[in-house]
Amino acid sequence: MIDLGLYVHLPFCRRRCTYCAFAISVERSLEAPYLDALIREVRASASSAPQPVETLFYGGGTPSLMGPANLQRLDRQIRAAFQVNPQAEFTLEANPEDVSAQSLEVWSGIGVNRLSLGVQSFIDEELYPLGRGHGRSAALEALDRAVARGGFRVSVDLILGLPGQTVRSFERSLVRAIEGGVGHLSLYMLDLEEGSALWRQVEVGRSILPEDDVIAAMYKRAIEVATEAGLEQYEVSNFARPGEESLHNLRYWERRPYLGLGLGAHSFAGQQRYANTRDLSEYLKLLGEGDTAVVFRETLTPEEEREEKIFLSLRQARGVRYSDLVRLCGPEGMKWVERGTEEGWLFRREDRVAFTPAGFLLSNDHIARLF
Ligand code: SF4
């Protein structure tokens, strides 16, 4: 039977961060009905022969906000509905303010073995405009506590391009994460959604974002510093010590099947992609009526599948097989590789083609020229 990656969306947050455009809710009174609906969805996804699950990922929202009793209830239901491999990678996204000695025991108790800490920056002045619930000291404590306890692979998320951020201040955060003992780093560029609170502050000049060339310099510096410290870039935004790559995220990029449960969650199997509603009231209503929460389905055409394969392979540092690229893109693919290697944004080694660090920075633009 085909194994799955299982994504579970836990959408509640204490407040909405000023840059956030995810499917979240701050209506904490809806947590109990949400959990009931989610469990209905879990049960409805069960088949008579439970599907094996190789990776489990609780994302949000703020999964670390969920109390022990609810987490344990959800865990029992998932393990009853699916055959979760005892060795499965089980990631939980946690905000620093939720990482205590007790919460680490609870998470470990349900089988969590990987923590993804939403640190974003270790600099108070950079965190402040984001409206996060933590500052530098909480972020440091959370990281040190999680690493010191053991039993978890620890990843830290940092953002490039924050208001007031410089190459030096970004590097300070990066070095602190590395010195803290992380085995994995996710480095995201700030993607400011129009209409978000931070977007409005930027519009009226109350927050000033770094220029593109400064962000590019941060990204290049990140690659140098992480690589020197033994964290290899394995994807455009992700770095890991050997063996600490996110197996769950690798499934997305390798187009292996995954099932998403909960608000706004996406799933993929074969040529089918589908997604649940992002509207919390609709989610609760649909599941309450015994319906599915899926509101979007598509079957990829061969052309879309081809583009997706190339795009997702090229996001990874190992890139794509040259022979596959030529088979899928024909002479255009050959010309693209020739141009990329000449201009220095691609490199070719034996039968593989991949972006150089500079190429990763503009990978979307380069790929757009291929199709
Ligand atoms: S904690 Fe994460 S998901 Fe929640 S509002 Fe902030 S950025 Fe969004």
Boltz pocket constraint, residues with backbone or C-beta under 6 A from the ligand:
constraints:
  - pocket:
      binder: B
      contacts: [[A, 12], [A, 13], [A, 15], [A, 16], [A, 17], [A, 20], [A, 21], [A, 22], [A, 24], [A, 60], [A, 61], [A, 62], [A, 95], [A, 118]]
      max_distance: 6.0
